[in-house]
Amino acid sequence: MYQYDVIVVGGGLAGLMTALGIAGRRRVALLSKVHPLRSHSLAAQGGINAALGNTPDGANDSWEKHAFDTIKGGDYLADQDAVETLCRRAPETVYELEHWGAPFSRTPDGRIAQRPFGGAGHPRTCYAADRTGHVLLHTLYERAQRQGLIVHSEWLVTSLAIKEGAVQGVIALPYETGAVSVFAAPIVVFATGGYGRVYRNSTNALINTGDGIALAYQSGIPIKDLEFVQFHPTTLFGSNILITEGARGEGGRLINRHGERFMRRYAEKLMELAPRDIVARGMATEISEGHGHDGAYLHLDLRHLGAARIKQRLPAIREIAMDFAGVDPVKDLVPVQPGQHYSMGGIDTNSCGETAVRGFYAAGECACVSVHGANRLGGNSLLETLVFGKVVAERLAETAIDRFPEPDASFLDSALQREKTRLQNLLERSGKILFAVIRDELRNVMTEKAGIYRDESGLKAALDAVRALKRKYENVGIRNKSSFFNFELINVIELQGMLDLSEIIVAGALNRQESRGSHFRTDYPKRDDAKWLKHTLARHTPEGPRLDFKEVTITRHAPQERTY
Ligand SMILES: Cc1cc2nc3c(=O)[nH]c(=O)nc-3n(C[C@H](O)[C@H](O)[C@H](O)COP(=O)(O)OP(=O)(O)OC[C@H]3O[C@@H](n4cnc5c(N)ncnc54)[C@H](O)[C@@H]3O)c2cc1C
């Protein structure tokens, strides 16, 4: 048994920021199913928002304007007190990362450069070319190494131990030996990222299977607003690798088969820089009405930006387009289509990252604080990981450790035995159905019936299909019986959580009879504040999620019509 004061699960930006904030004050260990530098945070391209006012167009920017844009962008579902924390603390957070060594791109006079992003009134997105996540994650990881942070890499957390409403630790499976162990701690923080891979066309890393959200759900913790799934407008046709919104921030244009800049019909003023839900819907409509190419994609035009600017500001985008689509944005059009990108919902937390279970916290994409409401603005997620990673660390540092009950060794021992038996039974299954068959069917159903456009009949069919797949999962077989690096077993474990999360997404979407942000019901195309200005909470029952609601916190901004 490993014993710590605090266990942080997740080596992305949220996990590292939390761990760094309490290392030295508490005995902390970080667990991650991949090496921290392989976390999805590394793939973030376009940037991180903070009202620094570093460009002439942004001189009058303020954290209050940032907060308003975020609340409006989220279609008024965000909790406004949490948004205020996010935006007020953004400048100090970006400067802190700069002081820790993050090499941001610069203005001619040497300040941190900022580019326009969707739904933002000013250029407010700080960036390091189009590799922002890469430089931020390396900055934090180097700092963690200098501080001697204990990291257990390639350990898959498979269950959360909770006794009488208080967390006791986690149980995890090391890839190398398969010898399942207990990590006892009175405090556990989940920073386990999103679930993008329950969809077929996703920009997310293959590891983004939503494990942490699913484990919390299976442990009885409420999950909030999971029906709000973000589809990014521009993913590369064929591979769905992300083409950052920064490409449109730099001036890129979207054009249909007739060469028309069609976004003027969907967002007259902001056009390509409207929030993502609006641009993605505009693109999906163009494609379904026959204005796309091969019924599947449209074009992003960057050619007018010129070779020098593309090479300086968007070097990785150019490489991706050349390597994965065989086109050079300097002289060619880039084929793009919308794809799943981000999870607005997640583990229900308050504005300090606390959950319904004592000692159990969540931060980053797996958490729903909620700062993004029904639709996240680009550049606000990296910010959320850092700000709320820090908020959780501060909360932990100010709370005396003896306020949390000591983990109960005999309880943990029996939890370990139960988990060993469960995983052994899974390994011994001789069913004929392969996990990949179920997983691919799930992805197809979610993409086709719980995607950008939704309606009652599609969602009902999706719910039936997901439930049928859950029954099929009971007969999943595992051919590889080894204990060492058994990725078939790992995939089977992850798939169970993916099925649960899909069921919550679909049930929430079916229940919510309105359109708000990323959730668009063709049979209820209007937002309905009288009935639906509330968060969805999903709680686990053996029959499926039981849905409930939670008030939205409104401080300064009463809901208005959302036009761009
Ligand atoms: C391609 C792409 C580009 C993006 N670009 C931007 C951008 O420019 N700006 C922006 O604001 N946002 C961007 N985002 C969103 C943003 O990058 C993510 O929301 C954010 O980085 C998530 O960070 P995180 O720390 O919450 O989780 P992640 O970085 O996803 O890390 C999750 C961690 O949890 C661990 N983990 C998960 N499950 C388990 C388990 N069962 N056991 C042990 N460990 C586990 C993983 O190993 C990993 O270390 C982008 C997202 C994508 C996909």
Ligand as a Chemical Component Dictionary entry (heavy atoms), coordinates in Angstrom:
data_LIG
# 
_chem_comp.id                   LIG 
_chem_comp.type                 NON-POLYMER 
_chem_comp.pdbx_formal_charge   0 
_chem_comp.three_letter_code    LIG 
# 
loop_
_chem_comp_atom.comp_id 
_chem_comp_atom.atom_id 
_chem_comp_atom.alt_atom_id 
_chem_comp_atom.type_symbol 
_chem_comp_atom.charge 
_chem_comp_atom.model_Cartn_x 
_chem_comp_atom.model_Cartn_y 
_chem_comp_atom.model_Cartn_z 
_chem_comp_atom.pdbx_ordinal 
LIG C1  C1  C 0 -6.091 19.275 -30.012 1  
LIG C2  C2  C 0 -6.543 20.174 -28.895 2  
LIG C3  C3  C 0 -6.174 21.505 -28.873 3  
LIG C4  C4  C 0 -6.602 22.336 -27.844 4  
LIG N1  N1  N 0 -6.224 23.650 -27.866 5  
LIG C5  C5  C 0 -6.605 24.454 -26.841 6  
LIG C6  C6  C 0 -6.188 25.811 -26.807 7  
LIG O1  O1  O 0 -5.445 26.295 -27.663 8  
LIG N2  N2  N 0 -6.607 26.584 -25.773 9  
LIG C7  C7  C 0 -7.406 26.098 -24.772 10 
LIG O2  O2  O 0 -7.742 26.841 -23.858 11 
LIG N3  N3  N 0 -7.774 24.794 -24.773 12 
LIG C8  C8  C 0 -7.397 23.975 -25.777 13 
LIG N4  N4  N 0 -7.793 22.664 -25.770 14 
LIG C9  C9  C 0 -8.459 22.112 -24.582 15 
LIG C10 C10 C 0 -7.418 21.892 -23.482 16 
LIG O3  O3  O 0 -6.189 21.548 -24.054 17 
LIG C11 C11 C 0 -7.829 20.802 -22.511 18 
LIG O4  O4  O 0 -9.145 20.993 -22.084 19 
LIG C12 C12 C 0 -6.916 20.800 -21.286 20 
LIG O5  O5  O 0 -5.565 20.792 -21.660 21 
LIG C13 C13 C 0 -7.232 19.626 -20.385 22 
LIG O6  O6  O 0 -6.263 19.567 -19.365 23 
LIG P1  P1  P 0 -6.446 18.603 -18.129 24 
LIG O7  O7  O 0 -5.253 18.803 -17.273 25 
LIG O8  O8  O 0 -7.779 18.790 -17.547 26 
LIG O9  O9  O 0 -6.449 17.129 -18.768 27 
LIG P2  P2  P 0 -5.442 16.384 -19.757 28 
LIG O10 O10 O 0 -4.346 17.241 -20.243 29 
LIG O11 O11 O 0 -6.305 15.708 -20.768 30 
LIG O12 O12 O 0 -4.773 15.290 -18.817 31 
LIG C14 C14 C 0 -5.507 14.221 -18.273 32 
LIG C15 C15 C 0 -4.563 13.382 -17.434 33 
LIG O13 O13 O 0 -5.308 12.414 -16.710 34 
LIG C16 C16 C 0 -4.655 11.186 -16.747 35 
LIG N5  N5  N 0 -5.667 10.131 -16.578 36 
LIG C17 C17 C 0 -6.878 10.043 -17.178 37 
LIG N6  N6  N 0 -7.513 8.938  -16.759 38 
LIG C18 C18 C 0 -6.701 8.330  -15.871 39 
LIG C19 C19 C 0 -6.792 7.135  -15.104 40 
LIG N7  N7  N 0 -7.859 6.345  -15.166 41 
LIG N8  N8  N 0 -5.750 6.789  -14.318 42 
LIG C20 C20 C 0 -4.644 7.566  -14.264 43 
LIG N9  N9  N 0 -4.510 8.704  -14.970 44 
LIG C21 C21 C 0 -5.526 9.079  -15.753 45 
LIG C22 C22 C 0 -3.957 11.162 -18.097 46 
LIG O14 O14 O 0 -2.856 10.284 -18.065 47 
LIG C23 C23 C 0 -3.522 12.619 -18.240 48 
LIG O15 O15 O 0 -2.275 12.794 -17.613 49 
LIG C24 C24 C 0 -7.392 21.821 -26.805 50 
LIG C25 C25 C 0 -7.753 20.489 -26.806 51 
LIG C26 C26 C 0 -7.363 19.673 -27.861 52 
LIG C27 C27 C 0 -7.839 18.243 -27.865 53 
# 
loop_
_chem_comp_bond.comp_id 
_chem_comp_bond.atom_id_1 
_chem_comp_bond.atom_id_2 
_chem_comp_bond.value_order 
_chem_comp_bond.pdbx_ordinal 
LIG C1  C2  SING 1  
LIG C2  C3  SING 2  
LIG C2  C26 DOUB 3  
LIG C3  C4  DOUB 4  
LIG C4  N1  SING 5  
LIG C4  C24 SING 6  
LIG N1  C5  DOUB 7  
LIG C5  C6  SING 8  
LIG C5  C8  SING 9  
LIG C6  O1  DOUB 10 
LIG C6  N2  SING 11 
LIG N2  C7  SING 12 
LIG C7  O2  DOUB 13 
LIG C7  N3  SING 14 
LIG N3  C8  DOUB 15 
LIG C8  N4  SING 16 
LIG N4  C9  SING 17 
LIG N4  C24 SING 18 
LIG C9  C10 SING 19 
LIG C10 O3  SING 20 
LIG C10 C11 SING 21 
LIG C11 O4  SING 22 
LIG C11 C12 SING 23 
LIG C12 O5  SING 24 
LIG C12 C13 SING 25 
LIG C13 O6  SING 26 
LIG O6  P1  SING 27 
LIG P1  O7  DOUB 28 
LIG P1  O8  SING 29 
LIG P1  O9  SING 30 
LIG O9  P2  SING 31 
LIG P2  O10 DOUB 32 
LIG P2  O11 SING 33 
LIG P2  O12 SING 34 
LIG O12 C14 SING 35 
LIG C14 C15 SING 36 
LIG C15 O13 SING 37 
LIG C15 C23 SING 38 
LIG O13 C16 SING 39 
LIG C16 N5  SING 40 
LIG C16 C22 SING 41 
LIG N5  C17 SING 42 
LIG N5  C21 SING 43 
LIG C17 N6  DOUB 44 
LIG N6  C18 SING 45 
LIG C18 C19 SING 46 
LIG C18 C21 DOUB 47 
LIG C19 N7  SING 48 
LIG C19 N8  DOUB 49 
LIG N8  C20 SING 50 
LIG C20 N9  DOUB 51 
LIG N9  C21 SING 52 
LIG C22 O14 SING 53 
LIG C22 C23 SING 54 
LIG C23 O15 SING 55 
LIG C24 C25 DOUB 56 
LIG C25 C26 SING 57 
LIG C26 C27 SING 58 
# 
